[in-house]
Amino acid sequence: MARMIQLDARLSLAYDLYDPCDLAADIGTDHAHLPAALLQRGRCQHMILTDISESALRNARDTVIRCRLSDRADLRAGDGLQPLREDACGMISVTGMGGRTVHDILLEGRDKLRGASLVLSAHTDLPLIREAVCRIGYHLDREEPCFSAGRYYLVLRARPGVRELTPREIRLGGPLFSSSSPWLVPYLTRRRDVLQDKLRGLVSAEAPDDAYISQVREDIAFYEDHIRKGSTDS
């Protein structure tokens, strides 16, 4: 019997942001849980699974075999988006990495996107992902928070077409503040708390940067306004 893949909260959110399509790609696939679930549940008909690590590809191959998906999954070794060659995917996911890595993958492989919509997630440096999305001629239409394995995550979806972000939207988020997720207020509360800790360090520094301190205070106030609004709406 084929193994049925169960996704954690972060990958479940990534799954939900996927459009149904015939061909998709998962970059840095590791154990291939997300693409296996997309194939098993019929969200995608065929998938390209890539990773720069041979050991990760072995993990992915084991998952594909156990799930009896070998005829619908194409495993390829390579860096970033380069293994996509001439394939035209409807969706491409890049998750489970640092923000700098995702940023570099998008900029270096932009010619491989060919109009695919993107599902993106990172453990760090989310502003770098937003910057990269703008630079490759895309825009964000969803930013959704979740809580998984003891920490908060944000999963983003990007579509082709330029839509500029303000400096604050690069730092804090754009579509995030329109999310209806029950995790929005807890996520914003956590981000506010992180900035408050940063502010205490900035204020006590030997040579305080007044402009940066002012920006951080404004960002904290911005978060607090949306926290109050979200708490009232709920």
Beta strands, then each sheet from edge to edge (+ up, - down):
strand 1: 21-27
strand 2: 44-51
strand 3: 73-77
strand 4: 91-97
strand 5: 117-122
strand 6: 138-148
strand 7: 151-160
sheet 1: 3+ 2+ 1+ 4+ 5+ 7- 6+
end
